[in-house]
Amino acid sequence: MINYDNKIFKPTSNTENGETNSETIFYYKQFDNIVTAEYSGGKIKQGHLMGLVDHNGNIDMRYHQINHNNELMTGLCKSKPEILENGKIRLHETWEWTSGDKSKGQSIIEEL
């Protein structure tokens, strides 16, 4: 199992309907198979996520965040890890809003 504890991630791409961008920073913590993160930056004032990690490092998570329009946004996301040549982690994410327009998207975040 991949350990995400104390890892820091930054988005490298996102679909247009997403709110994270290259200014958003994610601070991950892990205990057992539970992953949490706090994040902010870009269009997001404050956000949190919580998820479960499987034996292949895949994360099934839920998130909530407050954007700069003071809207509370919620969603779900499935992240699939890729280990880069330099040993850092890249997460390929498929997500869906459970609030707002309930649209779907894809993003990639990479370990700093």
C-alpha positions as a Markdown table, in Angstrom:
| # | Residue | x | y | z |
|---|---|---|---|---|
| 1 | Met | 0.0 | 0.0 | 0.0 |
| 2 | Ile | 1.2 | 3.5 | -0.8 |
| 3 | Asn | 1.6 | 5.7 | 2.2 |
| 4 | Tyr | 0.3 | 9.3 | 1.7 |
| 5 | Asp | 1.2 | 10.6 | 5.1 |
| 6 | Asn | 2.8 | 14.0 | 5.1 |
| 7 | Lys | 2.7 | 14.2 | 1.2 |
| 8 | Ile | 2.0 | 17.5 | -0.4 |
| 9 | Phe | 0.3 | 17.7 | -3.8 |
| 10 | Lys | -0.4 | 20.4 | -6.4 |
| 11 | Pro | -2.8 | 20.1 | -9.4 |
| 12 | Thr | -1.2 | 20.0 | -12.9 |
| 13 | Ser | -4.5 | 19.8 | -14.8 |
| 14 | Asn | -8.2 | 19.9 | -14.2 |
| 15 | Thr | -11.3 | 20.1 | -16.4 |
| 16 | Glu | -13.0 | 23.5 | -16.7 |
| 17 | Asn | -15.8 | 22.8 | -14.3 |
| 18 | Gly | -13.3 | 22.1 | -11.4 |
| 19 | Glu | -12.2 | 24.6 | -8.8 |
| 20 | Thr | -8.6 | 23.5 | -8.1 |
| 21 | Asn | -5.8 | 24.9 | -10.1 |
| 22 | Ser | -2.0 | 25.2 | -9.9 |
| 23 | Glu | -2.3 | 27.5 | -6.9 |
| 24 | Thr | -4.2 | 24.9 | -4.8 |
| 25 | Ile | -2.0 | 23.0 | -2.4 |
| 26 | Phe | -3.1 | 19.7 | -0.7 |
| 27 | Tyr | -1.6 | 18.5 | 2.6 |
| 28 | Tyr | -2.2 | 14.8 | 3.0 |
| 29 | Lys | -2.2 | 12.7 | 6.2 |
| 30 | Gln | -2.7 | 9.0 | 6.5 |
| 31 | Phe | -3.5 | 6.6 | 9.4 |
| 32 | Asp | -4.0 | 3.0 | 8.6 |
| 33 | Asn | -6.0 | 3.0 | 5.4 |
| 34 | Ile | -7.7 | 6.4 | 6.1 |
| 35 | Val | -6.5 | 9.4 | 4.2 |
| 36 | Thr | -7.4 | 13.0 | 5.0 |
| 37 | Ala | -6.2 | 16.3 | 3.6 |
| 38 | Glu | -6.6 | 20.0 | 4.0 |
| 39 | Tyr | -6.3 | 22.2 | 1.0 |
| 40 | Ser | -6.6 | 25.8 | -0.2 |
| 41 | Gly | -5.5 | 28.2 | -2.8 |
| 42 | Gly | -6.7 | 29.4 | -6.2 |
| 43 | Lys | -10.5 | 29.5 | -6.2 |
| 44 | Ile | -10.7 | 27.7 | -2.9 |
| 45 | Lys | -10.7 | 29.4 | 0.5 |
| 46 | Gln | -10.6 | 26.1 | 2.5 |
| 47 | Gly | -11.2 | 22.5 | 1.7 |
| 48 | His | -11.1 | 19.0 | 3.4 |
| 49 | Leu | -11.2 | 15.5 | 2.0 |
| 50 | Met | -11.5 | 12.1 | 3.6 |
| 51 | Gly | -11.0 | 8.7 | 1.9 |
| 52 | Leu | -10.0 | 5.1 | 2.1 |
| 53 | Val | -6.9 | 3.7 | 0.4 |
| 54 | Asp | -6.9 | 0.2 | -1.0 |
| 55 | His | -3.8 | -2.2 | -1.3 |
| 56 | Asn | -3.0 | -0.7 | -4.7 |
| 57 | Gly | -2.9 | 2.9 | -3.4 |
| 58 | Asn | -6.3 | 3.8 | -5.0 |
| 59 | Ile | -8.2 | 6.4 | -3.0 |
| 60 | Asp | -12.0 | 6.5 | -2.7 |
| 61 | Met | -12.8 | 9.9 | -1.2 |
| 62 | Arg | -15.3 | 12.6 | -0.4 |
| 63 | Tyr | -14.6 | 16.3 | -0.3 |
| 64 | His | -16.1 | 19.6 | 0.8 |
| 65 | Gln | -14.8 | 23.1 | 0.2 |
| 66 | Ile | -15.7 | 26.8 | 0.4 |
| 67 | Asn | -14.8 | 28.8 | -2.7 |
| 68 | His | -14.2 | 32.5 | -3.1 |
| 69 | Asn | -17.9 | 33.0 | -3.9 |
| 70 | Asn | -18.6 | 31.7 | -0.3 |
| 71 | Glu | -20.3 | 28.6 | -1.8 |
| 72 | Leu | -20.1 | 25.3 | 0.0 |
| 73 | Met | -19.3 | 22.7 | -2.6 |
| 74 | Thr | -19.2 | 18.9 | -2.1 |
| 75 | Gly | -18.1 | 16.0 | -4.2 |
| 76 | Leu | -16.7 | 12.5 | -4.5 |
| 77 | Cys | -13.4 | 11.4 | -6.2 |
| 78 | Lys | -11.6 | 8.3 | -7.1 |
| 79 | Ser | -7.8 | 8.7 | -7.4 |
| 80 | Lys | -5.4 | 6.2 | -9.1 |
| 81 | Pro | -1.7 | 6.5 | -8.3 |
| 82 | Glu | 1.2 | 6.5 | -10.7 |
| 83 | Ile | 4.7 | 6.4 | -9.4 |
| 84 | Leu | 7.0 | 8.7 | -11.4 |
| 85 | Glu | 10.6 | 8.0 | -12.3 |
| 86 | Asn | 11.7 | 10.3 | -9.5 |
| 87 | Gly | 9.7 | 8.3 | -7.0 |
| 88 | Lys | 7.0 | 11.0 | -6.5 |
| 89 | Ile | 3.3 | 10.2 | -6.8 |
| 90 | Arg | 1.0 | 11.4 | -9.5 |
| 91 | Leu | -2.7 | 10.9 | -8.9 |
| 92 | His | -5.1 | 10.5 | -11.8 |
| 93 | Glu | -8.5 | 11.7 | -10.5 |
| 94 | Thr | -12.1 | 11.2 | -11.7 |
| 95 | Trp | -14.5 | 13.3 | -9.7 |
| 96 | Glu | -18.1 | 14.4 | -9.5 |
| 97 | Trp | -19.8 | 17.3 | -7.8 |
| 98 | Thr | -22.6 | 16.2 | -5.4 |
| 99 | Ser | -23.6 | 19.9 | -5.1 |
| 100 | Gly | -24.1 | 22.6 | -7.7 |
| 101 | Asp | -24.5 | 21.4 | -11.2 |
| 102 | Lys | -23.5 | 17.8 | -10.3 |
| 103 | Ser | -21.1 | 17.7 | -13.3 |
| 104 | Lys | -18.1 | 15.3 | -13.6 |
| 105 | Gly | -14.5 | 16.0 | -14.4 |
| 106 | Gln | -10.9 | 14.7 | -14.3 |
| 107 | Ser | -7.8 | 16.1 | -12.8 |
| 108 | Ile | -4.2 | 15.2 | -12.1 |
| 109 | Ile | -2.3 | 16.2 | -9.0 |
| 110 | Glu | 1.4 | 15.6 | -8.4 |
| 111 | Glu | 3.5 | 15.3 | -5.2 |
| 112 | Leu | 5.8 | 18.3 | -4.6 |
